[in-house]
Amino acid sequence: MSLGGGVGPGGMGGDKGLRMSLSDTFRLAWADPELQGRIKFVLLVFAVYSLGVHVPVPIAGIDPKTVTSELLKLDFFAMLNTFGGGAFKRLSIFALGLSPYITSSIILQVLTLANPVWKKEQQEGGEYAKKQQNKRTRTLTLALCVFQGFGLLGMMSSVPAIASMSAGVRLSIVLFWLTGSMFMLWLGEQISERGIGNGVSLMIFAGIVISLPNVISVISSSVASGAINWFQVLMIIVAFLAICWFIVYFTIAQRRIPIQHMRRNYGTKSVGGQTSYLPISVNMAGVIPIIFAIALIYMPSQFASATGSIPNVHDFFKKLAEFFSPDFTRWQGWVGVLVYTTLIFVFTYMWNAMTYNVEDIADNLKKHGSYIPGIRPGKQTKDFLDGVISRVTFVGAMFLAVTALTSYMLPLIANVKQLQLIGGTSLLIMVSVALETMRQIEANLLVKQY
């Protein structure tokens, strides 16, 4: 495993490290008029998003704080509020966030990999295929906005003010949420086109960053009230920095397989013969396995909230939720930890198996006259790559599981439940997006330099 790597054939990922320091990258980017304009545009979009988070859906006679105060005690709503920058707490027009778009993107990626016709279209269709995929994604996003909007209201039915709403009022709220979600998607697309980095990822990043001041405020009030002491605060800071380092290390870590290229003679010239590397990222699946696992472990809680009017069904899902929710303070929670970890491993292996076709990689190496030293081209190369990717996937899944479980470990350091928000998934998204954006800025600078 290494922290650098060259770019080899097979498309398994390139060098994920940064060549320049953070200060040098910002200084050079700010000195370039074009990059400075792009960075300013991203900051402007963040300001618009931050303003929209504070714009509530106009519902006559309902105070958002009263409605959400009890709901935010549940892990699912707390997580939804975190990724949305506090939008759910205010019943904002951005309360749905980009969740429908992310879900539809993941669904269509899986369907494309499973559907030979769509897969071939994506490989050979070029710009037209990309537009068709975007059209499918947006159509599914609109449908999911409506579905998740009504589903969210159903889960909030335990609040009398929500339960007594008429169908017309519910429809108007869902339309506001749908509009807000699609507006956020449009803002993300503007960042991708006129700013720097992946727009959708940066919007999610912004939502998490906006939530951090609230965590700091909670810690400060806990210290003032005597609930936690300064030693616990120091431990929180150390744990926060350690988790960040841990995530950065494994995000850029790679297993590099040496590739020997055969020498070819073209007239009087001799081409090839060099050695390059096939880099295999440890965290190939990114945060997707955690997102899938979270969606499943919180499903019983969602069903329990939505079936409050049916006592027997409600009690069943509530009991089931106790065994699905990770918690280190009770024995049912330990079962939840095991379930959560197992799901992360399963989805990591499934995603990597669908994303990387080892047979195609082995065929491409053979076709271009390249081989792994000591390994015969063809089936032996395929078996060798299969074994390496399986072992790397195990390490990546273990990294994701440990990272995700830190969200439930941090509150044990201090009796502050909101510390869940600065652990695990949130930090993984923040660090991954920050590194990817810095790589794109650095790439722009290197292109201009050459």
C-alpha positions as CSV (number, residue, x, y, z in Angstrom):
1,M,0.0,0.0,0.0
2,S,1.4,3.4,-0.9
3,L,0.4,7.0,-0.7
4,G,1.2,7.8,-4.3
5,G,1.1,6.1,-7.6
6,G,1.5,6.5,-11.3
7,V,-1.3,6.1,-13.8
8,G,-1.3,2.7,-15.4
9,P,-3.6,1.0,-17.8
10,G,-6.9,-0.3,-16.7
11,G,-8.5,2.9,-15.4
12,M,-8.4,1.9,-11.7
13,G,-7.6,5.4,-10.6
14,G,-4.6,7.7,-10.6
15,D,-2.4,9.4,-8.1
16,K,-4.7,10.6,-5.3
17,G,-2.1,12.7,-3.4
18,L,-1.4,16.4,-3.8
19,R,1.8,17.6,-5.3
20,M,1.7,21.1,-3.7
21,S,1.0,22.3,-0.2
22,L,-2.4,23.7,0.7
23,S,-1.1,27.2,1.2
24,D,0.8,27.2,-2.1
25,T,-2.2,25.9,-4.0
26,F,-4.5,28.6,-2.6
27,R,-1.9,31.4,-3.1
28,L,-1.3,30.4,-6.8
29,A,-5.0,29.9,-7.5
30,W,-5.9,33.3,-6.0
31,A,-3.1,35.0,-8.1
32,D,-4.7,33.6,-11.3
33,P,-7.7,35.8,-12.4
34,E,-9.7,32.9,-13.9
35,L,-9.3,30.6,-11.0
36,Q,-10.0,33.4,-8.5
37,G,-13.2,34.1,-10.4
38,R,-14.2,30.4,-10.2
39,I,-13.5,30.2,-6.5
40,K,-15.5,33.4,-5.8
41,F,-18.4,31.9,-7.7
42,V,-18.4,28.8,-5.6
43,L,-18.4,31.0,-2.4
44,L,-21.3,33.0,-3.8
45,V,-23.3,29.8,-4.4
46,F,-22.5,28.7,-0.8
47,A,-23.9,32.1,0.4
48,V,-27.1,31.6,-1.6
49,Y,-27.5,28.0,-0.2
50,S,-26.8,29.3,3.4
51,L,-29.5,31.9,3.0
52,G,-32.0,29.3,1.6
53,V,-31.5,27.0,4.6
54,H,-33.0,29.8,6.7
55,V,-36.1,30.3,4.5
56,P,-39.0,28.1,6.0
57,V,-41.9,26.7,4.0
58,P,-44.8,29.0,4.7
59,I,-47.2,27.0,6.9
60,A,-49.8,29.0,8.7
61,G,-50.0,28.5,12.4
62,I,-47.0,26.2,12.7
63,D,-43.7,27.0,14.4
64,P,-40.8,24.9,12.9
65,K,-38.9,24.7,16.2
66,T,-42.0,23.3,18.0
67,V,-42.5,20.7,15.3
68,T,-38.9,19.5,15.0
69,S,-37.7,19.7,18.6
70,E,-38.9,16.2,19.4
71,L,-38.1,14.7,16.0
72,L,-34.5,15.8,16.1
73,K,-34.0,13.4,19.1
74,L,-34.3,10.6,16.6
75,D,-31.0,9.6,14.8
76,F,-32.6,9.6,11.3
77,F,-33.9,13.2,11.5
78,A,-30.7,14.4,13.2
79,M,-28.7,12.9,10.3
80,L,-31.1,14.5,7.7
81,N,-30.7,17.8,9.5
82,T,-26.9,17.6,9.5
83,F,-26.4,16.9,5.8
84,G,-28.9,19.7,5.0
85,G,-27.1,22.3,7.0
86,G,-29.9,22.6,9.6
87,A,-32.6,22.9,6.9
88,F,-34.9,20.2,8.4
89,K,-34.8,21.9,11.9
90,R,-36.2,25.1,10.3
91,L,-38.6,23.1,7.9
92,S,-36.8,25.0,5.2
93,I,-37.5,24.9,1.4
94,F,-34.2,22.9,1.3
95,A,-35.3,20.3,3.8
96,L,-35.2,17.4,1.3
97,G,-31.7,18.5,0.2
98,L,-30.0,16.6,-2.5
99,S,-31.0,13.2,-1.1
100,P,-33.5,12.4,-4.0
101,Y,-30.8,13.2,-6.6
102,I,-28.1,11.1,-4.9
103,T,-30.5,8.2,-4.5
104,S,-31.6,8.4,-8.2
105,S,-28.0,8.6,-9.3
106,I,-27.0,5.5,-7.3
107,I,-30.0,3.6,-8.6
108,L,-29.3,4.5,-12.2
109,Q,-25.6,3.6,-11.8
110,V,-26.5,0.2,-10.5
111,L,-29.1,-0.3,-13.3
112,T,-26.7,0.8,-16.0
113,L,-24.1,-1.7,-14.8
114,A,-26.8,-4.4,-14.7
115,N,-28.3,-3.5,-18.0
116,P,-26.1,-4.5,-21.0
117,V,-27.9,-2.1,-23.4
118,W,-27.5,1.0,-21.1
119,K,-23.9,-0.1,-20.3
120,K,-23.0,-0.3,-24.0
121,E,-24.7,3.0,-24.6
122,Q,-22.6,4.7,-21.9
123,Q,-19.4,3.3,-23.3
124,E,-20.0,4.1,-26.9
125,G,-22.7,6.8,-27.0
126,G,-20.5,9.8,-26.1
127,E,-22.2,13.1,-25.3
128,Y,-25.7,11.9,-26.5
129,A,-25.5,9.0,-24.0
130,K,-24.5,11.4,-21.2
131,K,-27.5,13.6,-22.0
132,Q,-29.9,10.6,-22.0
133,Q,-28.5,9.4,-18.6
134,N,-28.9,12.9,-17.2
135,K,-32.5,13.0,-18.4
136,R,-33.3,9.7,-16.7
137,T,-31.6,10.9,-13.5
138,R,-33.7,14.1,-13.4
139,T,-37.0,12.2,-14.1
140,L,-36.3,9.8,-11.3
141,T,-35.2,12.6,-9.0
142,L,-38.6,14.4,-9.5
143,A,-40.4,11.2,-8.7
144,L,-38.3,10.6,-5.6
145,C,-38.8,14.2,-4.4
146,V,-42.6,13.6,-4.4
147,F,-42.2,10.1,-2.8
148,Q,-39.7,11.2,-0.1
149,G,-41.6,14.4,0.6
150,F,-44.9,12.6,1.4
151,G,-42.9,9.9,3.2
152,L,-41.2,12.5,5.4
153,L,-44.5,14.1,6.3
154,G,-45.8,10.6,7.1
155,M,-42.9,10.0,9.4
156,M,-43.6,13.4,11.1
157,S,-47.2,12.4,11.7
158,S,-46.4,11.8,15.4
159,V,-46.6,15.6,15.7
160,P,-50.3,16.7,16.1
161,A,-49.8,19.8,13.9
162,I,-48.6,17.7,11.0
163,A,-51.1,14.9,11.5
164,S,-54.0,17.3,11.3
165,M,-52.9,18.8,8.0
166,S,-55.2,18.6,5.0
167,A,-54.2,16.9,1.8
168,G,-53.9,20.3,0.0
169,V,-51.5,21.7,2.6
170,R,-49.4,18.5,2.5
171,L,-49.2,18.8,-1.3
172,S,-48.1,22.5,-1.2
173,I,-45.3,21.6,1.3
174,V,-44.1,18.8,-0.9
175,L,-44.1,21.1,-3.9
176,F,-42.0,23.7,-2.0
177,W,-39.5,20.9,-1.0
178,L,-39.4,19.6,-4.6
179,T,-38.7,23.1,-5.9
180,G,-36.0,23.6,-3.3
181,S,-34.3,20.3,-4.0
182,M,-34.2,20.9,-7.8
183,F,-32.9,24.5,-7.2
184,M,-30.1,23.0,-5.1
185,L,-29.3,20.6,-8.0
186,W,-29.3,23.6,-10.4
187,L,-26.9,25.4,-8.1
188,G,-24.6,22.4,-8.0
189,E,-24.6,22.2,-11.8
190,Q,-23.7,25.9,-12.0
191,I,-20.7,25.2,-9.7
192,S,-19.6,22.4,-12.0
193,E,-19.9,24.6,-15.1
194,R,-18.7,28.0,-13.8
195,G,-16.9,27.2,-10.6
196,I,-14.4,24.5,-9.6
197,G,-14.9,20.9,-8.5
198,N,-18.0,18.7,-8.5
199,G,-21.0,20.9,-7.8
200,V,-23.3,18.3,-6.1
201,S,-20.5,17.1,-3.9
202,L,-19.6,20.7,-2.9
203,M,-23.3,21.4,-2.0
204,I,-23.3,18.4,0.4
205,F,-19.9,19.5,1.7
206,A,-21.4,23.0,2.4
207,G,-24.4,21.5,4.2
208,I,-22.1,19.6,6.6
209,V,-19.9,22.7,7.2
210,I,-22.9,24.9,7.9
211,S,-23.9,22.4,10.7
212,L,-20.5,22.5,12.4
213,P,-21.0,25.8,14.3
214,N,-24.1,24.3,15.9
215,V,-21.9,21.4,17.2
216,I,-19.4,23.9,18.6
217,S,-22.3,25.8,20.3
218,V,-23.6,22.6,21.9
219,I,-20.1,21.8,23.2
220,S,-19.7,25.3,24.6
221,S,-23.0,25.2,26.4
222,S,-22.2,21.7,27.8
223,V,-18.9,23.1,29.2
224,A,-20.7,26.1,30.7
225,S,-23.4,23.9,32.3
226,G,-20.8,21.6,33.7
227,A,-22.0,18.6,31.7
228,I,-18.5,18.0,30.3
229,N,-15.1,19.3,31.5
230,W,-12.1,20.7,29.6
231,F,-10.3,17.4,29.5
232,Q,-13.2,15.9,27.6
233,V,-13.1,18.8,25.2
234,L,-9.4,18.2,24.6
235,M,-10.1,14.5,24.0
236,I,-12.8,15.5,21.5
237,I,-10.4,17.7,19.6
238,V,-7.7,15.0,19.6
239,A,-10.2,12.4,18.4
240,F,-11.4,14.8,15.7
241,L,-7.9,15.4,14.3
242,A,-7.0,11.7,14.5
243,I,-10.2,10.7,12.5
244,C,-9.3,13.4,9.9
245,W,-5.8,12.0,9.6
246,F,-7.1,8.4,9.4
247,I,-9.5,9.3,6.6
248,V,-7.0,11.3,4.6
249,Y,-4.5,8.4,4.8
250,F,-6.9,5.7,3.6
251,T,-8.5,8.0,1.0
252,I,-5.3,8.5,-0.9
253,A,-3.8,5.0,-0.1
254,Q,-3.3,2.7,-3.1
255,R,-2.0,-0.7,-3.9
256,R,0.3,-0.3,-7.0
257,I,0.8,-3.3,-9.3
258,P,3.8,-3.0,-11.6
259,I,3.0,-3.3,-15.3
260,Q,5.7,-4.1,-17.9
261,H,5.1,-2.8,-21.4
262,M,6.6,-4.8,-24.3
263,R,9.1,-3.1,-26.6
264,R,7.9,-2.6,-30.1
265,N,9.9,-1.5,-33.2
266,Y,8.4,1.0,-35.6
267,G,11.0,1.3,-38.5
268,T,14.1,2.6,-36.9
269,K,12.4,3.6,-33.6
270,S,11.9,1.5,-30.6
271,V,8.8,2.3,-28.5
272,G,7.7,0.9,-25.2
273,G,9.6,-1.3,-22.7
274,Q,8.9,1.0,-19.7
275,T,7.4,0.0,-16.4
276,S,4.3,1.7,-15.1
277,Y,1.8,1.0,-12.3
278,L,-1.8,-0.1,-12.1
279,P,-3.0,1.8,-9.0
280,I,-5.9,0.2,-7.1
281,S,-7.4,2.6,-4.5
282,V,-8.1,1.2,-1.1
283,N,-11.3,3.2,-0.8
284,M,-12.6,2.4,-4.3
285,A,-16.3,2.6,-3.4
286,G,-16.1,5.9,-1.6
287,V,-18.9,6.7,0.8
288,I,-21.6,4.8,-1.2
289,P,-21.6,1.6,1.0
290,I,-22.1,3.7,4.1
291,I,-25.0,5.6,2.5
292,F,-26.7,2.3,1.5
293,A,-26.1,0.8,4.9
294,I,-27.5,3.8,6.7
295,A,-30.6,3.7,4.5
296,L,-31.3,0.1,5.6
297,I,-30.5,0.4,9.3
298,Y,-32.8,3.4,9.7
299,M,-35.6,1.8,7.7
300,P,-37.3,0.1,10.7
301,S,-37.3,3.5,12.5
302,Q,-38.9,5.2,9.5
303,F,-41.6,2.5,9.3
304,A,-42.2,2.8,13.0
305,S,-42.7,6.6,12.7
306,A,-45.0,6.2,9.7
307,T,-47.2,3.5,11.3
308,G,-47.9,5.2,14.6
309,S,-51.6,4.8,14.1
310,I,-51.3,1.0,13.9
311,P,-50.2,-0.1,17.4
312,N,-49.2,-3.7,16.6
313,V,-47.2,-2.8,13.4
314,H,-45.7,0.2,15.1
315,D,-44.5,-1.9,18.1
316,F,-43.0,-4.5,15.8
317,F,-40.9,-2.0,13.8
318,K,-40.0,-0.1,17.0
319,K,-38.6,-3.3,18.5
320,L,-36.8,-4.2,15.3
321,A,-35.3,-0.7,15.2
322,E,-33.6,-1.4,18.5
323,F,-31.6,-4.3,16.9
324,F,-30.8,-2.2,13.8
325,S,-29.5,1.0,15.5
326,P,-25.8,0.9,16.4
327,D,-25.3,1.7,20.0
328,F,-22.4,0.8,22.3
329,T,-24.4,1.4,25.5
330,R,-26.9,-1.5,25.3
331,W,-26.7,-5.1,24.1
332,Q,-29.3,-4.6,21.3
333,G,-27.1,-1.8,20.0
334,W,-24.2,-4.2,19.7
335,V,-26.3,-6.3,17.4
336,G,-26.9,-3.1,15.5
337,V,-23.2,-2.5,15.3
338,L,-22.7,-6.0,13.8
339,V,-25.6,-5.5,11.3
340,Y,-24.2,-2.1,10.3
341,T,-20.7,-3.5,9.8
342,T,-21.9,-6.5,7.9
343,L,-24.0,-4.3,5.5
344,I,-20.9,-2.0,4.8
345,F,-18.8,-5.0,3.9
346,V,-21.5,-6.5,1.7
347,F,-22.2,-3.2,-0.2
348,T,-18.4,-2.5,-0.6
349,Y,-17.8,-5.9,-2.2
350,M,-21.0,-5.6,-4.3
351,W,-20.1,-2.1,-5.5
352,N,-16.5,-3.0,-6.4
353,A,-17.6,-6.2,-8.2
354,M,-20.0,-4.1,-10.3
355,T,-17.6,-1.3,-11.0
356,Y,-14.4,-3.1,-11.8
357,N,-14.5,-5.9,-14.5
358,V,-11.2,-7.8,-13.8
359,E,-11.6,-9.8,-17.0
360,D,-11.7,-6.6,-19.1
361,I,-8.6,-5.2,-17.4
362,A,-6.7,-8.5,-18.0
363,D,-7.9,-8.5,-21.7
364,N,-6.8,-4.8,-22.2
365,L,-3.4,-5.5,-20.8
366,K,-3.0,-8.5,-23.1
367,K,-4.3,-6.6,-26.1
368,H,-1.7,-3.8,-25.6
369,G,1.2,-6.2,-25.0
370,S,1.5,-5.4,-21.3
371,Y,1.9,-7.8,-18.5
372,I,2.4,-8.1,-14.7
373,P,6.0,-9.4,-14.1
374,G,5.9,-13.0,-13.0
375,I,2.3,-13.5,-14.1
376,R,1.2,-15.0,-17.4
377,P,-1.2,-12.9,-19.5
378,G,-4.8,-14.1,-19.7
379,K,-6.5,-16.2,-17.0
380,Q,-3.5,-16.1,-14.5
381,T,-3.5,-12.2,-14.7
382,K,-7.3,-12.2,-14.1
383,D,-7.0,-14.6,-11.1
384,F,-4.1,-12.5,-9.7
385,L,-6.0,-9.2,-10.1
386,D,-9.1,-10.9,-8.6
387,G,-7.1,-11.8,-5.5
388,V,-5.5,-8.5,-5.1
389,I,-8.7,-6.5,-5.5
390,S,-10.5,-8.8,-3.0
391,R,-7.8,-8.2,-0.4
392,V,-7.8,-4.4,-1.0
393,T,-11.6,-4.4,-0.9
394,F,-11.5,-6.1,2.6
395,V,-9.1,-3.4,3.9
396,G,-11.3,-0.7,2.3
397,A,-14.4,-2.1,3.8
398,M,-12.7,-2.3,7.3
399,F,-11.7,1.3,6.9
400,L,-15.3,2.4,6.0
401,A,-16.7,0.3,8.9
402,V,-14.3,1.8,11.5
403,T,-14.9,5.4,10.1
404,A,-18.7,4.9,10.2
405,L,-18.7,3.6,13.7
406,T,-16.7,6.6,15.1
407,S,-20.0,8.5,14.8
408,Y,-21.3,6.3,17.7
409,M,-18.0,6.2,19.6
410,L,-17.4,9.9,19.9
411,P,-20.5,10.6,22.1
412,L,-19.0,8.1,24.6
413,I,-16.1,10.5,25.1
414,A,-18.4,13.2,26.3
415,N,-22.1,13.0,27.0
416,V,-23.0,15.1,24.0
417,K,-25.1,13.2,21.4
418,Q,-24.6,15.9,18.7
419,L,-20.9,14.7,18.5
420,Q,-22.3,12.1,16.1
421,L,-22.4,14.9,13.5
422,I,-18.6,15.4,13.4
423,G,-17.7,11.8,13.1
424,G,-17.6,9.1,10.5
425,T,-19.6,9.7,7.4
426,S,-19.7,13.5,7.7
427,L,-15.9,13.8,8.0
428,L,-15.4,11.2,5.2
429,I,-17.5,13.3,2.9
430,M,-15.9,16.5,3.9
431,V,-12.3,15.2,3.5
432,S,-13.0,13.4,0.2
433,V,-14.7,16.4,-1.4
434,A,-12.0,18.8,-0.1
435,L,-9.2,16.6,-1.5
436,E,-10.9,16.1,-4.8
437,T,-11.5,19.9,-5.2
438,M,-7.9,20.7,-4.3
439,R,-6.7,18.1,-6.9
440,Q,-8.8,19.9,-9.5
441,I,-7.4,23.3,-8.6
442,E,-3.9,21.9,-8.7
443,A,-4.6,20.3,-12.1
444,N,-5.7,23.6,-13.5
445,L,-2.6,25.3,-12.1
446,L,-0.3,22.6,-13.7
447,V,-2.0,22.9,-17.0
448,K,-1.5,26.7,-17.1
449,Q,2.1,26.2,-16.0
450,Y,2.9,23.9,-18.9
